[in-house]
Amino acid sequence: MPAPPSPTSSSSSSPRPLVRAEMPPPNYWRRWTDDVPALSASAEAESGNGAGAGLPGGAGAPPAAGAAEGEGGPAESPYRVLIVEDDRPQALFAQSVLHGAGMLAEVEMEADKVIDSIQRFVPDLLLMDLHMPGQDGMSLTMAIRERPEYLDLPIVFLTGDPDPERQYDALDSGADDFLNKPIRPRHLIAAVSNRIRRMRQRLPVQVLTSAAPEVNQTPLDVNPETGLHTRAYVQQQLASALEEHADGGLFFIEIAGALGLRDRYGYAAFEQLMSQAARQLSGFAAPHPLARLNDNSFLTVARGLPREALEGFARSLHDQLAKVSLPVRASETIQLRAIIGYSELALGFADRDAALEAVEHAAVAARSQPGHVAAHVPAPSASEQARASLADTTLELLFQPIVSVAGGDQAQFQVLMRLRQADGTLLPAAQVVPAAELSGDIVDLDRQIIARALDLIAKRKVEGAELRLFVSQSPLTLNRPGAADWLIGEIRRRGIEPSSLVMDLRLSDALIHTVALRDFCQAPMQAGVQFCLSQFEPGTDAEALLSLLPLSYLRVSSRFAGAHKDAALRGQLRATIDLAHRQNLLVIGQQIEDPQAAAAMWMGGVDFIQGNLVQGVGEDLGFDFHNAVL
């Protein structure tokens, strides 16, 4: 449609204002696809006048241009996309964008009519909503794949579901890819056109192989677009190796800081980075198969490797990737850091899932290892020992006040967990939490701690006094399905103010579980629960968390308690506090043992102080915050 007239200018020399067209001209979006043809000068001029596409299906709809019309060559038939979406505005948006790119797009809003629409419209690609009333996208995909003629029909899901497990299940149902809502038009065009183009390029080979069986087809265990082995194939190889008690190892590889990379560079550049990392890792792991599990993790099964070679293989993958500079922008490269957990195959795993869980836990342990590589400790004996160490113990809660340097009446304490053994000795959290995680008892233990903390807050409320408690929880507990709903329900059941609970998130956990923790935090944060990032150490990945997580407090690392003895450390402390304040976070200085340390914290701009200078750890909740003097 023509561009509207520009506003009247007071001076003939004023630059003409830019006006955005309501719809792009035909093929406008294809400038972001890999096969975009060079435009002539006249075409460039024509594409800038804002004329062309009208509303889909109406007058002035774009011509059904081919997706790759070369100069002087025959025009290819236009790409055909069937949009399966029950939300009419979403469907029409996608249809209009695809029409603007010169494609033919039809909408089917009823799941039970999709197969009929496929037979009638004969699409090159199916763009399907993951959540459909009556029949969801996964069951519909499986029904389509049951028909041999549609085994190779590309199916791409559109989803707003943030749960990665749900997305992996979607891929397992037979889908080829998924795109997250809301989707940018340029990303939609690039994803659809590139996949259709590659599919069409393979068509002559597929026809030839059907007529001549002796021609080798593309193996079903390799993704023809990426060259990587499929996830299903690698998992099948894992299951086979376990059944045969084969020698070798299983390796879980995670790219650190993935969420920060995606937020910094955007989805397209992030996906390009992960694809490059995948190709590099696949080459390093060869001849062993490697598959991409999700956005930033990979899996490889190395059959035949002797036990003594497993660690060397893992370190080789880590070190070789770290040496590669990958382009991320026109003039910028980046080196990625891998975190690798591995396990020997011949450890008697019950099934494939048990082996996968083992290497994922090993990857969690690898985050604290200097080389970011960790081996799995055999689960049966380790878990039994861990459970035995927690037997016949009683949970006790201790407290330490967190005092405002500016003074105030707000009573707030950090909750510290201990387990008392039968002989009277106390096991500290640093010993209890890893054992409980390994034994599988961590969820029950964490929920006991939360419940007792909320009971204390409710009791103080009845007595007419407000109490705020800082409580730490394991990421294994917070990542559990329904964890956020359980927490909100416990708060509402007691009728207490949600802001009286502050959830402590340890930096080491947040760096690895950023996506899962951010997802968990959303509902409690909206309900009023507050969050604190603990043991904070400055660094690029750590500082990115300040904007990625819904934080209210930042507790700096205990090493900053020695800032009064080190000028460089004082400068680092001040810079960290300034950074937190720019993010509107309140800063807590911990383990303050003497007045000099407190003075350095105060001069650095800290908001709260915690440590034995104020009061030691104990059972007492009677600290006098009103008359506290630092």
C-alpha positions as CSV (number, residue, x, y, z in Angstrom):
1,M,0.0,0.0,0.0
2,P,1.3,3.5,-0.7
3,A,3.1,5.3,2.0
4,P,1.1,8.2,3.7
5,P,2.1,11.7,2.9
6,S,4.8,13.2,5.0
7,P,4.0,16.0,7.5
8,T,4.3,19.5,6.2
9,S,7.7,20.8,6.8
10,S,8.4,24.4,7.8
11,S,11.6,24.5,5.7
12,S,12.3,23.1,2.2
13,S,15.7,22.1,3.4
14,S,14.4,19.8,6.2
15,P,15.0,16.1,5.6
16,R,12.0,14.1,4.6
17,P,10.8,11.9,7.5
18,L,11.0,8.2,7.0
19,V,7.6,6.5,6.8
20,R,7.1,2.8,7.6
21,A,4.9,0.9,5.2
22,E,2.0,-1.1,6.7
23,M,3.1,-4.2,4.7
24,P,6.5,-5.0,3.1
25,P,6.9,-5.4,-0.7
26,P,7.1,-8.9,-2.1
27,N,10.3,-10.8,-1.2
28,Y,11.3,-8.0,1.3
29,W,11.9,-10.4,4.1
30,R,14.0,-12.6,1.9
31,R,16.9,-10.3,2.3
32,W,17.6,-12.3,5.5
33,T,17.7,-15.7,3.9
34,D,20.7,-17.5,2.6
35,D,19.6,-17.6,-1.0
36,V,18.6,-14.0,-1.5
37,P,19.2,-12.9,-5.1
38,A,21.0,-9.7,-5.9
39,L,18.6,-6.9,-6.7
40,S,19.0,-4.7,-9.7
41,A,19.0,-0.9,-9.2
42,S,15.4,-0.7,-10.4
43,A,14.4,-3.5,-8.1
44,E,16.0,-1.7,-5.2
45,A,14.2,1.5,-6.0
46,E,10.9,-0.4,-6.4
47,S,11.4,-2.2,-3.1
48,G,11.7,1.1,-1.2
49,N,8.5,2.7,-2.2
50,G,6.4,0.8,0.3
51,A,4.0,-0.5,-2.4
52,G,3.2,-4.1,-2.9
53,A,1.7,-6.5,-0.5
54,G,-1.8,-6.1,0.8
55,L,-3.6,-8.2,3.4
56,P,-3.4,-11.9,2.9
57,G,-6.1,-13.4,0.8
58,G,-7.5,-10.0,0.0
59,A,-7.1,-7.5,-2.9
60,G,-3.5,-6.6,-3.5
61,A,-2.1,-9.9,-2.1
62,P,1.5,-10.4,-3.1
63,P,2.2,-12.4,-6.2
64,A,3.1,-16.0,-5.5
65,A,6.7,-15.5,-6.2
66,G,9.2,-18.4,-6.2
67,A,11.5,-18.6,-3.2
68,A,14.6,-18.4,-5.4
69,E,14.0,-16.7,-8.7
70,G,17.4,-16.5,-10.4
71,E,18.1,-14.0,-13.2
72,G,17.6,-15.6,-16.5
73,G,16.6,-19.0,-15.0
74,P,13.2,-20.6,-14.7
75,A,11.2,-19.4,-11.7
76,E,10.8,-22.0,-9.0
77,S,7.3,-22.6,-7.7
78,P,6.5,-20.6,-4.6
79,Y,7.0,-22.1,-1.2
80,R,3.8,-23.5,0.3
81,V,3.2,-23.4,4.1
82,L,0.2,-24.7,6.0
83,I,-0.2,-22.8,9.3
84,V,-2.0,-24.9,12.0
85,E,-3.0,-22.4,14.7
86,D,-6.2,-22.0,16.7
87,D,-5.4,-18.4,17.6
88,R,-6.7,-16.4,14.6
89,P,-4.6,-13.2,15.2
90,Q,-1.4,-15.3,15.5
91,A,-2.3,-17.3,12.4
92,L,-3.1,-14.2,10.3
93,F,0.1,-12.5,11.5
94,A,2.2,-15.5,10.3
95,Q,0.3,-15.7,7.1
96,S,0.8,-12.0,6.3
97,V,4.5,-12.3,7.0
98,L,4.9,-15.3,4.7
99,H,2.8,-13.7,2.0
100,G,5.1,-10.7,2.2
101,A,8.0,-13.0,1.4
102,G,6.3,-14.3,-1.7
103,M,5.1,-17.6,-0.2
104,L,1.7,-19.3,-0.4
105,A,0.3,-19.7,3.1
106,E,-3.0,-21.2,4.2
107,V,-4.4,-21.4,7.7
108,E,-6.1,-24.4,9.3
109,M,-7.6,-23.7,12.8
110,E,-9.1,-27.1,13.4
111,A,-6.8,-30.0,14.4
112,D,-9.1,-32.7,13.0
113,K,-9.1,-31.2,9.5
114,V,-5.3,-30.9,9.2
115,I,-4.7,-34.1,7.3
116,D,-7.4,-33.2,4.8
117,S,-5.8,-29.8,4.4
118,I,-2.4,-31.4,3.8
119,Q,-3.9,-33.6,1.1
120,R,-5.6,-30.7,-0.6
121,F,-3.0,-27.9,-0.3
122,V,0.2,-30.2,-0.5
123,P,2.4,-27.9,1.6
124,D,6.2,-27.8,1.6
125,L,6.2,-27.2,5.4
126,L,3.8,-27.4,8.3
127,L,3.9,-24.5,10.8
128,M,2.0,-25.8,13.9
129,D,1.1,-24.5,17.3
130,L,2.3,-26.8,20.0
131,H,-0.9,-26.4,22.0
132,M,-4.2,-27.1,20.1
133,P,-7.6,-27.6,21.6
134,G,-8.9,-31.2,21.4
135,Q,-5.6,-32.6,20.0
136,D,-2.3,-31.1,20.9
137,G,0.5,-30.6,18.4
138,M,2.5,-33.6,19.5
139,S,-0.3,-36.1,19.1
140,L,-1.2,-34.6,15.7
141,T,2.4,-34.8,14.6
142,M,2.5,-38.5,15.5
143,A,-0.7,-39.1,13.5
144,I,0.8,-37.4,10.5
145,R,4.1,-39.4,10.8
146,E,2.1,-42.6,10.7
147,R,1.4,-41.9,7.0
148,P,4.4,-43.0,4.9
149,E,3.8,-40.2,2.4
150,Y,4.3,-37.6,5.1
151,L,7.4,-39.0,6.8
152,D,9.6,-36.3,5.2
153,L,7.2,-33.4,5.5
154,P,8.9,-30.7,7.6
155,I,7.0,-29.8,10.7
156,V,8.0,-26.8,12.8
157,F,6.3,-26.0,16.1
158,L,5.4,-22.5,17.3
159,T,5.4,-22.5,21.1
160,G,5.3,-20.1,24.0
161,D,6.0,-22.9,26.5
162,P,9.3,-22.1,28.2
163,D,9.7,-25.6,29.5
164,P,12.7,-27.2,27.6
165,E,11.6,-30.7,28.5
166,R,8.2,-30.0,26.8
167,Q,10.1,-28.8,23.7
168,Y,12.3,-31.9,23.7
169,D,9.2,-34.1,23.9
170,A,7.9,-32.2,20.9
171,L,11.0,-33.0,18.8
172,D,10.7,-36.7,19.9
173,S,7.1,-36.8,18.6
174,G,8.4,-36.3,15.1
175,A,8.8,-32.5,14.7
176,D,11.8,-31.1,13.0
177,D,12.2,-27.8,14.9
178,F,10.5,-25.4,17.2
179,L,10.3,-21.6,17.2
180,N,9.6,-19.6,20.4
181,K,6.7,-17.1,20.5
182,P,6.7,-14.2,20.1
183,I,8.7,-14.7,16.9
184,R,10.3,-11.9,14.8
185,P,9.1,-11.8,11.2
186,R,12.7,-12.0,9.9
187,H,13.4,-15.1,12.0
188,L,10.1,-16.7,10.8
189,I,11.0,-16.1,7.2
190,A,14.6,-17.3,7.5
191,A,13.6,-20.5,9.4
192,V,10.8,-21.4,7.0
193,S,12.5,-20.6,3.7
194,N,15.8,-22.2,4.6
195,R,14.2,-25.4,5.7
196,I,12.0,-25.6,2.6
197,R,14.9,-24.8,0.3
198,R,17.0,-27.6,1.7
199,M,14.1,-30.0,1.5
200,R,13.6,-29.1,-2.2
201,Q,17.2,-29.5,-2.9
202,R,17.1,-33.0,-1.6
203,L,14.0,-34.0,-3.6
204,P,15.9,-35.1,-6.8
205,V,18.1,-37.3,-4.7
206,Q,15.1,-38.8,-3.0
207,V,13.4,-39.5,-6.4
208,L,16.5,-41.1,-7.8
209,T,17.0,-43.4,-4.8
210,S,13.4,-44.6,-5.0
211,A,14.0,-45.6,-8.6
212,A,17.5,-47.0,-8.1
213,P,17.9,-48.7,-4.7
214,E,21.7,-49.1,-5.2
215,V,22.2,-45.3,-4.6
216,N,23.0,-44.5,-1.0
217,Q,20.4,-42.4,0.8
218,T,21.1,-39.9,3.5
219,P,21.3,-42.0,6.7
220,L,18.3,-41.6,9.0
221,D,20.7,-41.3,11.9
222,V,22.2,-38.1,10.6
223,N,20.4,-34.7,10.4
224,P,21.0,-33.6,6.8
225,E,20.8,-30.0,7.7
226,T,23.4,-29.9,10.5
227,G,25.5,-33.0,9.7
228,L,25.2,-34.1,13.3
229,H,23.8,-37.4,14.5
230,T,20.2,-37.2,15.6
231,R,19.4,-37.3,19.3
232,A,17.4,-40.4,18.8
233,Y,20.3,-42.2,17.2
234,V,22.8,-41.3,19.9
235,Q,20.3,-42.3,22.6
236,Q,19.8,-45.6,20.8
237,Q,23.5,-46.2,20.7
238,L,23.6,-45.5,24.4
239,A,20.8,-48.0,25.1
240,S,22.6,-50.6,23.0
241,A,26.0,-50.0,24.7
242,L,24.3,-50.5,28.1
243,E,22.6,-53.7,27.1
244,E,25.9,-55.1,25.8
245,H,27.9,-53.9,28.8
246,A,30.3,-52.2,26.3
247,D,33.4,-50.5,27.3
248,G,33.6,-46.7,26.8
249,G,32.0,-43.6,28.2
250,L,29.0,-41.2,28.0
251,F,29.8,-37.5,27.9
252,F,27.4,-34.6,28.6
253,I,28.7,-31.3,27.3
254,E,27.1,-28.0,28.2
255,I,28.1,-24.5,26.9
256,A,28.4,-22.2,29.8
257,G,26.6,-18.8,30.0
258,A,24.2,-19.7,27.2
259,L,21.3,-17.4,28.4
260,G,23.6,-14.5,28.6
261,L,24.9,-15.1,25.1
262,R,21.4,-15.3,23.7
263,D,20.3,-12.1,25.4
264,R,23.4,-10.3,24.4
265,Y,23.6,-11.3,20.7
266,G,20.0,-12.3,19.9
267,Y,18.5,-15.6,18.9
268,A,19.9,-15.8,15.4
269,A,23.5,-15.1,16.4
270,F,23.2,-17.4,19.4
271,E,21.8,-20.2,17.2
272,Q,24.7,-19.7,14.8
273,L,27.2,-19.9,17.7
274,M,25.7,-23.2,18.9
275,S,25.7,-24.6,15.4
276,Q,29.3,-23.8,15.0
277,A,30.1,-25.2,18.5
278,A,28.2,-28.4,17.5
279,R,30.3,-28.8,14.3
280,Q,33.5,-28.2,16.2
281,L,32.6,-30.7,19.0
282,S,31.4,-33.3,16.4
283,G,34.8,-33.1,14.7
284,F,36.7,-33.3,18.0
285,A,34.6,-36.4,19.1
286,A,34.8,-38.2,15.8
287,P,34.5,-41.1,15.1
288,H,32.1,-41.2,18.0
289,P,28.6,-39.9,17.3
290,L,27.6,-36.5,18.9
291,A,24.0,-35.1,19.0
292,R,22.6,-31.8,20.2
293,L,20.3,-32.3,23.1
294,N,18.8,-28.8,23.5
295,D,19.9,-25.2,23.0
296,N,23.3,-25.4,24.6
297,S,24.0,-29.1,25.5
298,F,25.3,-32.0,23.6
299,L,25.8,-35.8,24.1
300,T,28.3,-38.2,22.8
301,V,28.7,-42.0,23.3
302,A,32.3,-43.1,22.9
303,R,32.2,-46.9,22.7
304,G,35.5,-48.8,23.0
305,L,37.4,-46.2,25.0
306,P,39.3,-47.8,27.9
307,R,38.4,-46.5,31.4
308,E,41.8,-44.7,31.7
309,A,41.2,-42.8,28.5
310,L,37.8,-41.3,29.5
311,E,39.1,-38.3,31.4
312,G,41.6,-37.5,28.7
313,F,38.8,-37.6,26.1
314,A,36.7,-35.2,28.1
315,R,39.5,-32.8,28.7
316,S,40.4,-32.9,25.0
317,L,36.8,-31.9,24.1
318,H,37.0,-29.0,26.6
319,D,40.4,-27.7,25.7
320,Q,40.0,-27.9,21.9
321,L,36.7,-26.0,22.0
322,A,38.3,-23.3,24.2
323,K,41.0,-22.7,21.6
324,V,38.5,-22.0,18.8
325,S,37.5,-18.4,18.1
326,L,34.0,-18.4,16.7
327,P,32.6,-15.4,14.7
328,V,29.5,-13.9,16.3
329,R,29.4,-10.6,14.5
330,A,31.1,-9.0,11.5
331,S,34.2,-8.0,13.5
332,E,33.8,-10.0,16.7
333,T,34.7,-13.5,17.7
334,I,34.1,-15.4,20.9
335,Q,35.6,-18.4,22.7
336,L,33.1,-20.7,24.4
337,R,33.6,-22.5,27.6
338,A,32.4,-26.1,27.9
339,I,31.3,-27.9,31.1
340,I,31.6,-31.7,30.8
341,G,30.2,-34.5,33.0
342,Y,31.1,-38.0,32.0
343,S,30.7,-41.6,33.1
344,E,32.0,-45.0,32.4
345,L,29.3,-47.0,30.5
346,A,30.0,-50.3,32.3
347,L,28.7,-49.2,35.7
348,G,25.5,-51.2,35.6
349,F,23.0,-48.4,34.9
350,A,19.4,-49.6,35.1
351,D,18.5,-47.9,31.8
352,R,19.4,-45.1,29.4
353,D,17.6,-42.4,31.6
354,A,19.7,-43.4,34.6
355,A,22.9,-43.0,32.6
356,L,21.8,-39.6,31.3
357,E,20.9,-38.4,34.8
358,A,24.3,-39.5,36.1
359,V,26.3,-37.5,33.5
360,E,24.0,-34.5,34.0
361,H,24.8,-34.6,37.8
362,A,28.4,-34.9,36.9
363,A,28.2,-31.8,34.8
364,V,26.7,-30.0,37.9
365,A,29.7,-31.1,39.9
366,A,32.0,-29.9,37.0
367,R,31.0,-26.3,37.5
368,S,33.1,-26.1,40.7
369,Q,36.1,-28.0,39.2
370,P,39.0,-25.9,38.0
371,G,39.0,-27.7,34.6
372,H,35.2,-27.8,34.3
373,V,35.3,-31.6,33.9
374,A,34.0,-34.1,36.4
375,A,33.4,-37.9,36.4
376,H,30.3,-39.5,37.7
377,V,30.7,-41.2,41.1
378,P,28.8,-44.5,40.8
379,A,25.3,-43.8,42.0
380,P,24.4,-46.9,44.0
381,S,27.3,-46.8,46.5
382,A,27.5,-43.1,46.6
383,S,23.8,-42.5,47.3
384,E,23.7,-45.2,49.9
385,Q,26.7,-43.7,51.7
386,A,25.0,-40.3,51.5
387,R,21.7,-41.6,52.8
388,A,23.6,-43.4,55.6
389,S,25.3,-40.1,56.6
390,L,21.9,-38.4,57.1
391,A,20.3,-41.3,59.0
392,D,19.2,-40.7,62.6
393,T,19.6,-36.9,62.4
394,T,17.3,-34.1,63.5
395,L,16.8,-30.9,61.6
396,E,17.7,-27.7,63.5
397,L,17.5,-24.1,62.3
398,L,20.0,-21.4,63.4
399,F,19.8,-17.7,62.7
400,Q,22.1,-14.7,62.1
401,P,20.8,-11.1,62.0
402,I,21.2,-8.9,58.9
403,V,21.5,-5.3,60.1
404,S,21.0,-2.1,58.2
405,V,23.9,0.3,58.3
406,A,21.4,3.2,58.3
407,G,19.5,1.7,61.3
408,G,15.9,0.5,61.4
409,D,13.4,-1.7,63.1
410,Q,13.1,-4.4,60.4
411,A,13.9,-7.8,62.0
412,Q,15.6,-10.0,59.4
413,F,17.7,-13.0,59.7
414,Q,19.5,-15.5,57.5
415,V,18.3,-19.0,58.2
416,L,21.2,-21.6,58.5
417,M,20.4,-25.3,58.5
418,R,22.1,-27.9,60.6
419,L,21.5,-31.6,61.2
420,R,22.1,-32.9,64.7
421,Q,23.4,-36.5,64.9
422,A,22.6,-39.0,67.6
423,D,25.9,-38.3,69.4
424,G,25.0,-34.6,69.6
425,T,27.4,-33.3,66.8
426,L,26.1,-30.9,64.2
427,L,26.5,-31.4,60.5
428,P,26.8,-28.1,58.6
429,A,24.9,-27.3,55.4
430,A,28.1,-27.6,53.3
431,Q,28.2,-31.3,54.2
432,V,24.5,-32.0,54.4
433,V,23.3,-30.4,51.0
434,P,25.6,-32.4,48.7
435,A,24.8,-35.6,50.6
436,A,21.0,-34.9,50.4
437,E,21.3,-34.1,46.7
438,L,23.1,-37.4,46.0
439,S,20.7,-39.5,48.1
440,G,17.6,-37.9,46.6
441,D,16.4,-36.5,49.9
442,I,17.1,-32.8,49.1
443,V,13.5,-31.9,48.1
444,D,12.0,-33.2,51.4
445,L,14.8,-31.5,53.4
446,D,14.4,-28.2,51.6
447,R,10.6,-28.2,52.0
448,Q,11.0,-28.9,55.8
449,I,13.2,-25.9,56.1
450,I,10.8,-23.6,54.1
451,A,7.8,-24.8,56.1
452,R,9.5,-24.2,59.5
453,A,10.7,-20.7,58.3
454,L,7.2,-19.8,57.2
455,D,5.8,-21.1,60.5
456,L,8.1,-18.7,62.4
457,I,7.1,-15.8,60.3
458,A,3.4,-16.6,60.9
459,K,4.0,-16.9,64.6
460,R,5.7,-13.5,64.8
461,K,2.8,-12.0,62.8
462,V,0.3,-13.3,65.4
463,E,2.5,-11.7,68.1
464,G,2.3,-8.4,66.3
465,A,5.9,-8.4,65.0
466,E,7.2,-8.5,61.5
467,L,10.0,-11.0,60.6
468,R,11.9,-11.4,57.3
469,L,13.9,-14.6,56.7
470,F,16.5,-15.3,54.1
471,V,16.3,-19.0,53.2
472,S,18.6,-21.0,50.8
473,Q,17.3,-23.8,48.6
474,S,18.9,-26.3,46.2
475,P,18.4,-25.8,42.5
476,L,17.2,-29.5,42.4
477,T,14.3,-28.5,44.6
478,L,13.5,-25.3,42.8
479,N,13.6,-27.0,39.3
480,R,11.1,-29.7,40.4
481,P,7.8,-29.4,38.6
482,G,5.2,-27.5,40.7
483,A,7.9,-26.0,43.0
484,A,6.7,-22.4,42.5
485,D,3.0,-23.4,43.0
486,W,3.9,-25.3,46.2
487,L,5.7,-22.3,47.7
488,I,3.0,-19.8,46.9
489,G,0.4,-22.2,48.3
490,E,2.3,-22.6,51.6
491,I,2.6,-18.8,52.0
492,R,-1.1,-18.2,51.3
493,R,-2.1,-21.0,53.6
494,R,-0.4,-19.2,56.5
495,G,-1.7,-15.8,55.5
496,I,1.7,-14.1,55.7
497,E,3.2,-11.3,53.6
498,P,5.1,-12.9,50.7
499,S,7.9,-10.3,51.0
500,S,8.8,-11.6,54.4
501,L,10.5,-14.5,52.6
502,V,13.7,-13.9,50.7
503,M,15.0,-16.9,48.7
504,D,18.8,-17.2,48.6
505,L,20.1,-18.2,45.2
506,R,23.8,-19.2,45.3
507,L,25.9,-17.8,42.5
508,S,27.4,-21.1,41.6
509,D,24.0,-22.6,41.1
510,A,22.6,-19.6,39.2
511,L,25.4,-19.6,36.7
512,I,24.5,-23.2,35.7
513,H,20.7,-23.2,36.1
514,T,20.0,-19.7,34.9
515,V,17.1,-20.5,32.7
516,A,15.4,-22.9,35.1
517,L,15.8,-20.6,38.1
518,R,14.5,-17.6,36.1
519,D,11.4,-19.7,35.2
520,F,10.9,-20.7,38.8
521,C,11.2,-17.1,40.1
522,Q,8.5,-15.6,37.9
523,A,5.4,-16.7,39.7
524,P,6.8,-16.2,43.3
525,M,8.2,-12.8,42.3
526,Q,4.8,-11.7,41.0
527,A,3.2,-12.9,44.3
528,G,5.7,-10.8,46.3
529,V,8.5,-13.2,47.3
530,Q,11.9,-11.6,47.1
531,F,15.2,-13.1,45.9
532,C,18.9,-12.6,46.9
533,L,22.0,-13.7,44.9
534,S,24.5,-15.0,47.4
535,Q,28.3,-15.4,47.4
536,F,28.6,-12.9,44.5
537,E,31.9,-12.6,42.8
538,P,32.3,-10.0,39.9
539,G,32.7,-11.4,36.4
540,T,31.0,-11.2,33.0
541,D,28.7,-14.1,33.5
542,A,27.9,-13.3,37.1
543,E,27.1,-9.6,36.3
544,A,24.8,-10.7,33.6
545,L,22.6,-12.4,36.2
546,L,21.8,-9.1,37.9
547,S,19.5,-8.3,35.0
548,L,18.4,-11.8,34.1
549,L,17.1,-12.8,37.5
550,P,14.4,-10.8,39.5
551,L,16.6,-9.9,42.4
552,S,16.2,-7.5,45.3
553,Y,19.4,-8.3,47.3
554,L,23.0,-9.1,46.6
555,R,25.2,-10.8,49.2
556,V,28.8,-10.3,48.3
557,S,31.4,-13.0,48.7
558,S,32.9,-13.5,52.1
559,R,36.4,-12.6,50.8
560,F,35.3,-8.9,50.6
561,A,35.3,-9.0,54.5
562,G,39.1,-8.5,54.1
563,A,38.8,-5.3,52.0
564,H,40.1,-3.1,54.8
565,K,43.5,-4.9,54.4
566,D,43.7,-4.7,50.6
567,A,43.3,-1.5,48.5
568,A,42.7,-3.4,45.3
569,L,40.0,-5.5,47.0
570,R,38.4,-2.3,48.4
571,G,38.2,-0.9,44.8
572,Q,36.7,-4.1,43.6
573,L,34.1,-4.0,46.4
574,R,33.1,-0.5,45.7
575,A,32.7,-1.2,41.9
576,T,30.5,-4.3,42.8
577,I,28.4,-2.2,45.1
578,D,28.0,0.6,42.6
579,L,27.0,-2.0,39.9
580,A,24.4,-3.5,42.3
581,H,22.9,-0.1,43.2
582,R,22.6,0.8,39.5
583,Q,20.4,-2.3,39.3
584,N,18.4,-1.1,42.3
585,L,19.7,-3.9,44.5
586,L,20.4,-3.8,48.2
587,V,23.9,-5.1,49.1
588,I,24.7,-7.3,52.1
589,G,28.3,-7.7,53.4
590,Q,28.8,-11.0,55.2
591,Q,31.2,-12.5,57.7
592,I,32.1,-9.2,59.3
593,E,34.2,-10.0,62.3
594,D,35.8,-6.7,63.4
595,P,35.1,-2.9,63.3
596,Q,37.7,-2.3,60.6
597,A,35.9,-4.7,58.2
598,A,32.6,-3.0,59.1
599,A,34.1,0.4,58.3
600,A,35.4,-0.7,54.9
601,M,32.0,-2.1,54.1
602,W,30.3,1.1,55.2
603,M,32.6,3.3,53.2
604,G,32.1,1.1,50.1
605,G,28.4,1.8,50.3
606,V,27.0,-1.5,51.6
607,D,23.4,-1.5,52.8
608,F,23.4,-4.3,55.3
609,I,26.1,-6.1,57.5
610,Q,26.0,-9.7,58.7
611,G,28.6,-11.4,60.9
612,N,29.9,-12.1,64.4
613,L,30.6,-8.4,64.9
614,V,26.8,-8.0,65.0
615,Q,25.9,-11.3,66.5
616,G,27.0,-14.9,66.0
617,V,24.9,-17.7,64.6
618,G,22.5,-19.1,67.2
619,E,18.9,-20.0,68.0
620,D,18.0,-16.5,69.3
621,L,15.5,-14.4,67.3
622,G,15.5,-11.7,70.0
623,F,18.1,-9.3,68.5
624,D,17.4,-5.6,69.1
625,F,17.5,-4.1,65.6
626,H,16.2,-0.7,66.8
627,N,19.2,-0.1,69.1
628,A,21.8,-1.9,67.0
629,V,25.0,0.2,66.6
630,L,27.6,-0.7,64.1
